[in-house]
Amino acid sequence: MDTIGDQHARHVLAAISREPKSAKDLAGECDMSLPTVYRRIEMLNEYDLITERTLVADDGNHYKVYESNFESTVISLRDDEYRVRIYREENLPDRFSQLWDELHAE
């Protein structure tokens, strides 16, 4: 909940929900310093809310782009407690394999 409550983290998530972006692009689009962007990326990565990929620029330099790895969130209040549910788009064959493995593990 703290992550979603952080205004900078929400700005980063909103920006990368549209398309993958580098930290430099996020800093410009979200009007944040690069260290602030990297701190939010670290926080979001810690909670498995983003993924990162390494790309190669035309000049041969490597850089990372970040993207959201979930479809939506729902925040609810029940019995004086906040609950956050994250909905992810799952690959059906992968999900079936996971369920199959879980059944055979028992």
Contacts in CASP RR format, 6 or more apart in sequence:
PFRMAT RR
TARGET T0000
AUTHOR 0000-0000-0000
METHOD contacts of the structure
MODEL  1
MDTIGDQHARHVLAAISREPKSAKDLAGECDMSLPTVYRRIEMLNEYDLI
TERTLVADDGNHYKVYESNFESTVISLRDDEYRVRIYREENLPDRFSQLW
DELHAE
1 75 0 8 1.000
1 82 0 8 1.000
1 84 0 8 1.000
3 9 0 8 1.000
3 43 0 8 1.000
3 44 0 8 1.000
3 47 0 8 1.000
3 49 0 8 1.000
4 10 0 8 1.000
4 73 0 8 1.000
4 75 0 8 1.000
4 84 0 8 1.000
6 40 0 8 1.000
6 43 0 8 1.000
8 30 0 8 1.000
8 32 0 8 1.000
8 36 0 8 1.000
8 37 0 8 1.000
8 40 0 8 1.000
9 40 0 8 1.000
9 43 0 8 1.000
9 44 0 8 1.000
11 30 0 8 1.000
11 32 0 8 1.000
12 26 0 8 1.000
12 30 0 8 1.000
12 37 0 8 1.000
12 40 0 8 1.000
12 41 0 8 1.000
12 44 0 8 1.000
12 66 0 8 1.000
13 44 0 8 1.000
13 49 0 8 1.000
13 50 0 8 1.000
13 68 0 8 1.000
15 21 0 8 1.000
15 26 0 8 1.000
15 29 0 8 1.000
15 30 0 8 1.000
16 26 0 8 1.000
16 50 0 8 1.000
16 66 0 8 1.000
16 67 0 8 1.000
16 68 0 8 1.000
17 67 0 8 1.000
17 68 0 8 1.000
19 67 0 8 1.000
20 53 0 8 1.000
20 65 0 8 1.000
20 66 0 8 1.000
20 67 0 8 1.000
21 29 0 8 1.000
21 65 0 8 1.000
21 66 0 8 1.000
21 67 0 8 1.000
22 63 0 8 1.000
22 64 0 8 1.000
22 65 0 8 1.000
22 66 0 8 1.000
23 34 0 8 1.000
23 37 0 8 1.000
23 38 0 8 1.000
23 41 0 8 1.000
23 64 0 8 1.000
23 66 0 8 1.000
24 34 0 8 1.000
24 63 0 8 1.000
26 32 0 8 1.000
26 37 0 8 1.000
26 41 0 8 1.000
26 66 0 8 1.000
27 33 0 8 1.000
27 34 0 8 1.000
27 36 0 8 1.000
27 37 0 8 1.000
30 37 0 8 1.000
32 40 0 8 1.000
41 50 0 8 1.000
41 52 0 8 1.000
41 66 0 8 1.000
44 50 0 8 1.000
44 66 0 8 1.000
45 52 0 8 1.000
48 69 0 8 1.000
49 68 0 8 1.000
49 69 0 8 1.000
49 70 0 8 1.000
49 86 0 8 1.000
50 66 0 8 1.000
50 67 0 8 1.000
50 68 0 8 1.000
50 69 0 8 1.000
51 66 0 8 1.000
51 67 0 8 1.000
51 69 0 8 1.000
52 64 0 8 1.000
52 65 0 8 1.000
52 66 0 8 1.000
52 67 0 8 1.000
53 64 0 8 1.000
53 65 0 8 1.000
53 67 0 8 1.000
54 62 0 8 1.000
54 63 0 8 1.000
54 64 0 8 1.000
55 62 0 8 1.000
55 63 0 8 1.000
55 64 0 8 1.000
55 65 0 8 1.000
56 62 0 8 1.000
57 63 0 8 1.000
69 88 0 8 1.000
70 86 0 8 1.000
70 87 0 8 1.000
70 88 0 8 1.000
70 89 0 8 1.000
71 87 0 8 1.000
71 88 0 8 1.000
71 89 0 8 1.000
72 86 0 8 1.000
72 87 0 8 1.000
73 84 0 8 1.000
73 85 0 8 1.000
73 86 0 8 1.000
73 87 0 8 1.000
74 84 0 8 1.000
74 85 0 8 1.000
74 87 0 8 1.000
75 82 0 8 1.000
75 83 0 8 1.000
75 84 0 8 1.000
75 85 0 8 1.000
76 82 0 8 1.000
76 83 0 8 1.000
76 85 0 8 1.000
77 83 0 8 1.000
END
